Amino acid sequence: MTDLSAVSALIEPEANALGFDLVRVHLFGAGDERTLQIMAERPDTGQLNIDDCASLSRRISDVFDALEEAGKDPVPGSYRLEVSSPGIDRPLTRLKDFGNWLGHEARLVLHEPAQGRKQLTGDLLSLEGDLITVQDKKTGAVTVPHSNVISAKLMLTNKLIAATRPLDTSGADDIEEIDDTADLEEQED
């Protein structure tokens, strides 16, 4: 079985060396269809562009290949490596993620029920120490320790879209504006 905390410990310095924060390391799938998903972000924008993803992917591959050659494969067997930005409806994995997105709607899945519920959906109200308070749509305010959260992610809402910084457009093709009025005038004659 793959030790994801050990894998994260290998990946985090590589992400940090490029100026990125590691958001999540997740291994899913079975057999030859496994995927090692790495999410990282630039701390100032919360995003990665395609070049950032490629740079991090190459660094991770180099480290893992060297370990595999030394007989210390961190992820035995075949898998796909996927490196991406967390996206707009991002997973909330670190305490600071919950703090950064207070006031936004999230869905939390819990190890142990809180107020009779193992899933909470509602606005993130507060973060005090490791205690997260959610205004659950069905039960009202519920406070849970971060250690009780199996998974959490932001819900795509208009409020979240409005609050999200515009994507970095560096590297995008220039937009060409075409004046169609001359063609229309010729057609009218």
Steps between C-alpha positions, in 0.01 A plus 500: 500500500625848413575732793353829375653700785845376392415579136386849604826549690689426176283729287467801730867613479482476121186715494651748747819526292287626212319747728181290528299378798397136497122474538429128467652164414240237416536149358188346351395225262607136487744280312644665192237776521643677805559876502731691732338843514711792618335838556715804563460875476690823492441656843429843351240387244375159612564377145749314284530555128587224253872580511495482881331159483758374250791625713370334814416180313858477366650557846278235660573253220876554536489440877276194470705352214821534703336334801363220284848436352636481857235238585294740713196556277267735694196386298551138398326384183370698207307825531438825318646820647254789489617846609245780514375814665230435763244682284213723603301235692820396668554243770556640847781294647699733724371708790601816317273398208198515731614839631562638152148412385289607798155614388495259206295184467680169551415132537678308775497121542576390856651192664261523796153660487453853634147580612394171340649579157807362322470753218463874550424751227488872564698818544831487684438722803824491697833337565630511855812293556414168337122543543298566185146635529258448211149643468353168386187543288311232698621529860636852543844583637718193552857507630738213424872447552709490182608146595136384456489616136555222243459734206372850429457714192357834401166496325474685171278802565461843346659646814807278454526588131483872584767463770745300291785694351510503121717232347854592413488565127876497443584267218154523347469594136434864426138576427449622147211732440359488150300785355205337324331830419678535162374156392147582613502830310609319179219245540241776541603669171 
